[in-house]
Amino acid sequence: MDRQGARRRLRPAGPSTAAALLLALVMALPARAETVERASALLDAGEIVAAVRILEPLAKDGDASAEYLLGKTHLDGIGLPQDFTAAARWIEKAAEKDDARAQNLLGRLYAQGLGVERDAGAAMRWMRRAAEKGDPVHQYDLGILLDDAGMGAQDRQEAARWFEAAAAQGHAAAKTSLGLAYQQGAGVSKDLARAARLFGEATDAGDARAQNNLGLMLARGEGMPQDYERAVELFRKAATQGQSQAMYNLGVMYENGFGIDRDEAKARELYAQAGRTGGDSATDAVSDSGLLYDPRLQPLDMTKARSEDFAAAAGNGDPLAMFLLGYVEASDETRPGGASRAAAWFEKAAGLGLPAAMANLGLLHIRGRGVPQDYVVGYMWLNLAAAAGLSEAATLRDRVGAAMTPTQLAEAHHLVESRWQAIRK
């Protein structure tokens, strides 16, 4: 809750006093702007705690930029625990002051039910207010919301209009979505030539969805001459960016020998890769991620590393040795009980504040290796690792969180609060 200082009654001032007050106000404004800019620079440099120390008093004084940045910091959850409720509270304060960034982000929080009750109407209202100010990112985000039947307020004609507004400003993803609308005749008259043009422009800008979609049109000869070789080239570019549909489509080309030498083994590999990348469970979200290694340590030669090398120091309470022992045990899947022992050592090191141990313990819980499978506990440990400054853990946490329910996320955040205080002591 915002705090207010004791109020003092203003006294009538003569002309000279009023001028002095005005001068003091004018002189104070640049200082505040510089302070918010300083906090923003600290955030960019990864100095989260120092930035929050600057932002909190400014946000409590009602500075919209500080409120937005503080809310975004709570939402990102790197350098401090992710807290959707605090994020939504600060972002809403900035949104009410007509900050377009905050309005757009608040709408997205309402759309996902993060920190607030899920409310499609509120999401639409806030995101429309932001989009009307002209930022192509906000226009694109509103288009995506309007295009989503799952939100219960689908309006594909209006979605196409917002995609067009963003595309006109060069937004590549909006060009792809507008191209898809023209390809399908969704909200606009079907126009394959225009769809191909838009996909081509977005492809030139490196958009993976556009590369995949244009590749499909070329493979099918849809609205243009069939060109398997060019389709393969585009599928490969999109697959390199992690686009799961492109991985699958490239597999089809290899399996059938369309535009490339037939290779069924390569096709099977791509199908498997597409399945891992395109899965929608929390386990799928981390299926392609190995254990995280502490960046402060020299790389281990896993052909020579043995558990015995670290057992004595780990037993004497050395957190780095605990981490290394857990890492070796978890990496050798041929040893019975290795994952269970690894989890125990990672938990000891995590309790002593080692971020990489927290992250790996989270991964083991999500996969159910050596510990019971538990997405809530796994997410909690990834969140704690991110709060301790490990950015790779934040990426994994957000991928896992996208596959969890709001109830699971709320439970995980509740667990984080008590654990974080214990770790910091």
C-alpha positions in Angstrom: 0.0 0.0 0.0 1.3 3.4 -0.9 2.4 5.6 2.0 1.6 9.2 2.4 3.5 11.6 4.5 2.0 14.0 7.0 0.0 16.8 5.3 0.9 20.4 6.0 -1.4 23.3 5.4 -0.1 25.6 2.6 0.3 29.2 3.6 -0.6 32.2 1.3 2.5 33.3 -0.5 3.4 36.7 -1.9 4.7 37.1 -5.5 8.3 36.4 -4.7 7.5 33.2 -2.7 5.3 31.9 -5.5 8.1 32.5 -8.0 10.5 30.7 -5.8 8.1 27.7 -5.5 7.7 27.6 -9.3 11.4 27.8 -9.9 12.0 24.9 -7.4 9.3 22.9 -9.2 10.9 23.5 -12.6 14.3 22.6 -11.3 13.1 19.4 -9.7 11.6 18.0 -12.9 14.9 17.3 -14.8 16.3 15.7 -11.7 13.4 13.2 -11.5 13.7 12.4 -15.2 17.4 11.8 -14.8 16.7 9.5 -11.9 14.2 7.4 -13.8 16.7 7.3 -16.7 19.4 6.2 -14.3 17.2 3.4 -13.0 16.4 2.3 -16.6 20.2 2.2 -17.4 20.8 0.1 -14.3 18.0 -2.4 -15.4 19.6 -2.6 -18.8 23.0 -3.4 -17.1 21.4 -6.1 -14.9 21.8 -4.1 -11.7 18.2 -4.9 -10.6 18.5 -4.3 -6.9 20.1 -0.9 -7.4 17.4 0.1 -10.0 14.6 -1.0 -7.7 16.1 1.1 -4.9 15.7 4.2 -7.1 12.3 3.2 -8.6 10.4 2.4 -5.4 10.3 5.9 -3.9 9.6 7.5 -7.3 6.7 5.1 -7.9 5.3 5.7 -4.5 5.4 9.5 -5.3 3.3 8.7 -8.4 5.8 8.9 -11.2 4.2 6.9 -14.1 7.5 5.9 -15.7 8.8 4.6 -12.4 5.5 2.8 -11.7 5.7 1.1 -15.1 9.4 0.1 -14.8 8.9 -1.2 -11.2 5.9 -3.2 -12.4 7.8 -4.6 -15.4 10.7 -5.6 -13.1 8.3 -7.5 -10.8 6.8 -9.2 -13.9 10.2 -10.1 -15.5 11.4 -11.6 -12.2 15.2 -11.4 -12.8 17.2 -10.2 -9.9 14.1 -10.4 -7.6 11.3 -12.9 -7.3 8.6 -12.8 -10.0 5.4 -11.3 -8.5 2.4 -11.0 -10.8 0.3 -9.3 -8.2 2.8 -6.5 -7.5 3.5 -6.2 -11.2 -0.2 -5.7 -12.0 -0.7 -3.2 -9.2 2.2 -0.9 -10.3 1.4 -1.3 -14.0 -2.2 -0.4 -13.4 -1.2 2.8 -11.6 0.9 3.8 -14.6 -1.9 2.8 -17.1 -4.3 5.1 -15.3 -1.9 8.0 -15.9 -2.2 7.3 -19.6 1.2 5.5 -20.1 0.7 3.6 -23.3 3.3 0.9 -22.4 1.5 0.2 -19.2 -1.9 0.2 -20.8 -0.8 -2.4 -23.3 0.9 -4.6 -20.7 -2.0 -4.3 -18.3 -4.3 -5.5 -21.1 -2.0 -8.5 -21.7 -2.1 -9.3 -17.9 -5.9 -9.3 -18.0 -5.9 -11.5 -21.1 -3.8 -14.1 -19.3 -5.1 -13.7 -15.8 -1.7 -12.9 -14.4 -1.9 -10.9 -11.1 -5.6 -10.0 -11.9 -8.7 -12.0 -12.7 -8.8 -13.0 -16.4 -11.1 -10.5 -18.1 -11.3 -10.3 -21.9 -13.3 -7.0 -21.7 -10.8 -5.3 -19.5 -7.9 -6.6 -21.7 -9.6 -5.2 -24.8 -10.3 -1.8 -23.3 -6.7 -1.2 -22.0 -5.0 -2.6 -25.2 -7.3 -0.5 -27.4 -6.4 2.7 -25.4 -2.7 1.9 -26.0 -3.1 1.0 -29.7 -5.0 4.2 -30.5 -1.8 6.1 -29.5 -0.1 4.7 -32.6 2.7 2.3 -31.5 2.8 -0.5 -34.0 3.8 -3.1 -31.3 0.6 -2.2 -29.3 -1.5 -2.2 -32.5 -0.2 -5.7 -33.3 -0.8 -7.0 -29.8 -4.4 -5.8 -30.0 -4.8 -7.5 -33.4 -3.6 -10.7 -31.9 -6.1 -10.4 -29.0 -9.0 -9.7 -31.5 -7.9 -12.6 -33.7 -8.0 -15.1 -30.8 -11.3 -17.0 -30.6 -10.3 -18.3 -27.1 -10.8 -14.9 -25.6 -14.5 -14.9 -26.4 -14.4 -11.5 -28.2 -13.1 -12.5 -31.6 -13.5 -9.8 -34.3 -11.3 -10.7 -37.3 -12.2 -7.6 -39.3 -11.0 -5.3 -36.6 -8.0 -7.6 -36.0 -7.1 -7.2 -39.7 -7.4 -3.4 -39.4 -5.0 -3.2 -36.5 -2.6 -5.6 -38.3 -2.7 -3.3 -41.3 -2.0 -0.3 -39.2 1.0 -1.9 -37.6 2.2 -3.4 -40.9 2.1 0.1 -42.5 4.7 1.1 -40.0 7.0 -1.8 -40.9 6.1 -4.3 -38.1 7.2 -7.7 -39.5 5.0 -9.9 -37.4 2.0 -7.8 -38.2 2.7 -8.3 -41.9 2.8 -12.0 -41.3 -0.6 -12.0 -39.5 -2.1 -9.7 -42.2 -0.8 -12.0 -44.9 -2.4 -14.9 -43.1 -5.7 -13.0 -43.0 -5.5 -12.4 -46.8 -4.5 -16.1 -47.4 -7.5 -17.4 -45.4 -9.9 -14.6 -46.2 -10.3 -13.9 -42.5 -11.7 -10.5 -41.9 -10.7 -9.4 -45.4 -11.3 -10.6 -49.0 -9.1 -13.5 -49.9 -6.1 -12.3 -51.9 -3.3 -14.8 -52.4 -1.1 -12.4 -54.3 -1.2 -9.9 -51.5 -0.6 -12.6 -48.9 2.5 -13.7 -50.7 3.7 -10.1 -50.9 3.3 -9.6 -47.2 4.9 -12.9 -46.3 7.8 -11.9 -48.6 8.3 -8.6 -46.9 8.2 -10.2 -43.5 10.5 -13.0 -44.6 13.1 -10.4 -45.7 12.9 -9.0 -42.2 13.7 -12.5 -40.8 10.2 -13.4 -39.4 10.1 -17.2 -38.9 6.3 -17.5 -39.3 6.4 -15.7 -42.6 9.3 -17.9 -43.8 7.2 -21.0 -43.0 4.0 -19.6 -44.5 5.7 -18.5 -47.7 7.4 -21.9 -47.9 4.0 -23.6 -47.7 2.6 -21.5 -50.5 5.6 -22.4 -52.7 5.4 -26.1 -51.8 1.7 -26.2 -52.7 1.9 -23.9 -55.6 -0.7 -21.8 -53.9 -1.2 -18.6 -55.9 2.3 -18.9 -57.4 4.4 -21.5 -59.3 5.4 -24.5 -57.3 9.0 -24.3 -56.1 10.2 -27.1 -53.8 13.8 -25.9 -53.6 12.9 -22.4 -52.5 10.3 -23.9 -50.0 13.0 -26.1 -48.5 15.3 -23.1 -48.1 12.6 -21.1 -46.3 11.5 -24.0 -44.1 15.2 -24.5 -43.1 15.6 -20.8 -42.2 12.5 -20.8 -40.0 13.4 -24.1 -38.4 16.8 -22.7 -37.5 14.9 -20.0 -35.5 13.0 -22.8 -33.6 9.7 -22.6 -35.6 8.1 -26.0 -34.9 5.8 -26.1 -37.9 8.8 -25.4 -40.2 10.7 -28.3 -38.6 7.7 -30.6 -39.3 7.3 -29.2 -42.9 11.1 -29.6 -43.6 10.7 -33.2 -42.3 7.9 -33.8 -44.9 10.2 -32.5 -47.7 13.0 -34.9 -46.6 10.7 -37.8 -46.2 9.3 -37.4 -49.7 12.4 -36.0 -51.5 10.7 -32.8 -52.4 13.3 -30.2 -53.4 16.0 -32.2 -51.6 17.6 -35.7 -51.5 15.3 -38.1 -49.7 16.5 -38.8 -46.2 14.0 -40.7 -43.9 16.4 -40.6 -40.9 16.6 -36.8 -41.2 12.9 -36.6 -41.5 12.4 -38.6 -38.3 14.8 -36.4 -36.5 13.0 -33.3 -37.6 9.6 -34.7 -36.6 10.9 -35.5 -33.2 12.4 -32.1 -32.9 9.1 -30.4 -33.9 7.2 -32.5 -31.4 9.6 -31.4 -28.6 9.5 -27.8 -29.6 5.8 -27.7 -30.3 4.6 -29.5 -27.1 2.3 -27.7 -24.7 3.1 -29.3 -21.4 5.6 -28.0 -18.8 7.8 -31.0 -19.5 7.8 -30.2 -23.2 8.9 -26.7 -22.4 12.2 -27.9 -21.0 12.7 -31.0 -23.1 15.5 -29.5 -25.2 17.3 -28.0 -22.2 20.2 -29.7 -20.5 21.3 -28.9 -17.0 22.6 -25.4 -16.3 26.2 -24.9 -15.3 27.4 -22.3 -12.9 29.1 -19.6 -15.2 31.6 -18.8 -12.5 33.2 -22.2 -12.7 35.7 -23.7 -15.1 34.0 -26.1 -17.5 34.1 -29.7 -16.4 35.7 -32.5 -18.6 32.8 -34.9 -18.3 34.9 -37.7 -19.7 37.1 -37.5 -16.6 34.9 -36.0 -13.8 33.9 -38.4 -11.0 31.6 -38.0 -8.1 34.5 -38.9 -5.7 36.4 -35.8 -6.8 33.9 -33.6 -5.0 32.4 -35.8 -2.3 34.7 -34.8 0.5 34.4 -31.0 0.0 30.6 -31.3 -0.5 30.3 -33.2 2.8 32.2 -30.4 4.5 29.6 -27.9 3.4 31.2 -26.3 0.3 28.3 -25.2 -1.9 30.3 -25.2 -5.2 31.4 -28.8 -4.5 27.8 -29.7 -3.7 26.7 -28.3 -7.1 29.5 -30.0 -9.0 28.7 -33.3 -7.3 25.1 -33.0 -8.2 26.0 -32.0 -11.7 28.2 -35.1 -12.2 25.6 -37.4 -10.7 22.7 -36.0 -12.8 24.8 -36.1 -16.0 25.6 -39.8 -15.8 22.3 -41.5 -16.5 23.9 -44.9 -16.4 24.4 -44.9 -12.6 21.4 -46.2 -10.6 20.1 -43.5 -8.2 22.2 -40.8 -9.7 19.4 -38.4 -10.3 18.1 -38.8 -6.8 21.5 -38.1 -5.3 21.9 -35.2 -7.6 18.6 -33.7 -6.5 19.7 -34.0 -2.8 23.0 -32.2 -3.5 21.4 -29.5 -5.6 18.9 -28.8 -2.9 21.7 -28.4 -0.3 23.6 -26.0 -2.6 20.3 -24.2 -3.5 19.6 -23.6 0.2 23.0 -22.0 0.4 22.1 -19.6 -2.4 23.6 -21.1 -5.5 21.4 -20.1 -8.5 22.5 -22.8 -10.9 21.7 -25.5 -8.3 18.2 -23.9 -7.8 17.6 -24.1 -11.6 18.8 -27.7 -11.9 16.6 -28.8 -9.0 13.7 -27.1 -10.7 14.4 -29.0 -14.0 14.6 -32.3 -12.1 11.2 -31.6 -10.5 9.6 -30.7 -13.8 11.0 -33.8 -15.5 10.4 -36.1 -12.5 14.0 -37.2 -12.5 15.1 -38.4 -9.0 12.2 -36.6 -7.4 8.4 -36.7 -7.8 7.3 -34.7 -10.8 5.9 -31.4 -9.6 5.5 -28.4 -11.9 4.7 -26.1 -9.0 7.9 -26.9 -7.1 9.9 -26.9 -10.3 8.7 -23.5 -11.3 9.4 -22.2 -7.8 13.1 -23.2 -8.0 13.4 -21.8 -11.5 11.8 -18.5 -10.2 14.2 -18.4 -7.3 17.2 -19.0 -9.6 16.0 -16.1 -11.8 15.5 -13.9 -8.7 19.1 -14.7 -7.8 20.2 -13.3 -11.2 20.4 -16.4 -13.5 18.8 -15.1 -16.7 18.8 -18.6 -18.3 16.5 -19.7 -15.5 14.1 -16.9 -16.2 13.8 -18.1 -19.8 13.0 -21.6 -18.7 10.7 -20.4 -16.0 8.6 -18.4 -18.4 8.4 -21.3 -20.9 7.2 -23.6 -18.1 4.8 -21.0 -16.7 3.1 -20.7 -20.1 2.0 -24.3 -19.7 0.7 -24.0 -16.1 -2.7 -22.9 -14.9 -3.2 -19.6 -13.0 -3.9 -21.7 -9.8 -0.6 -23.5 -10.2 1.3 -20.2 -10.8 -0.3 -18.6 -7.7 0.7 -21.6 -5.6 4.3 -21.4 -6.9 4.6 -17.7 -6.2 3.3 -18.2 -2.7 6.1 -20.8 -2.2 8.7 -18.5 -3.6 8.0 -15.8 -1.0 8.9 -17.9 2.0 11.8 -19.6 0.3 13.3 -16.4 -0.9 13.4 -14.9 2.6 15.1 -18.0 3.9 17.7 -18.1 1.2 18.6 -14.4 1.7 19.2 -14.8 5.4 
